[in-house]
Amino acid sequence: MSAATEFTGRALIGRELEDRSVRITVENGIIVSIEETHEAAHPWICPALFNAHTHLGDTVAMDIALQGRLSDTVTPPDGLKHRILRSMPEDALIAGMRASIRYMVQNGTGGFADFREGGVRGVDALRTAAAGLPGLHIIFGRDGGERVSEGLGVSSVRDVEDAESLAAEVKKSGKLLAFHAGEQDSNDVDGALAFEPDLLIHCTHATDRQLKECAGRGIPIAVCPRSNWIFGVSRSPDHPPIRRMLDYGCEVLIGTDNVMAVQPDMLQELAFISMVYRIQPQTLLRAGIQGSQVFGVPFFIEEGAEANFFVVSPEDSNLGFSHDPWASIVKRVNISNIRQNIIYPRD
Ligand SMILES: [Zn+2]
């Protein structure tokens, strides 16, 4: 990416995703200029998406038959997924995670925040899997993994006995603290909020008071609706309460959760949310990008920013008839419409 490269088209510019015909010049991975051009109807240029919650490790358990309750499957230490992860050779685990990261890179996703099981070794395995692949890789470790990653990802305050000392240690070291909270009911949300978290995952059943508290204290919430439906903790657009989160001013991020059950495909996630939760396309698309801002590298297309965007060819399909690129990106674009992925190389 050393020479200057130009991208001309209809781009979604800035935090407001303003639809403008522009020429974007990228030099050494940085957007050095954005100039107005004459009406360019295509291609569409959209900021890269950020997958704000994954469990890439369980790629190796993809589509195992899910039975029983959520806790029988994903709750540590002996949920089905954890038994499979433990029995898997390290190289298979790494190959699985790498394949999922590559899929995300090919599909307009410029980064992820992963909850990594397996302590220090688990974090090392993910770093090995991600080596040489572009993007912003945020890892929340556990069982000691938090000491060699960006922070601690707690499965739920009710699953750990020593949450207090763990949280204190993480805060002291200046690392990030994230909790699954409110996935099955609202009972573990207050416990998580008490530890001054940097991020909550799910809040599928959080109460209005809890949501207002998240909004007031600026604690982002990563929702993962397809996962909630697959694991049977949601059956209606009331859960997770995305509309109320937005109404209260919560910072809403989007994640795809367990790869064993859900493809780490942010475009599919956006399409599902758009259909079931009826969130306005521009607002929803921004939520799909916003995680990058939370983790310090905003993917919004602005002069001086790192180049993290994907180029869609609407003219190669019926998308050429679209009147609304925001709506069509959110509802219809899939990997086959993406011509190019420009993701800043970080290694
Ligand atoms: Zn999760």
Residues whose N, C-alpha, C, O or C-beta is under 5 A from the ligand:
A	BS01	ZN	D257
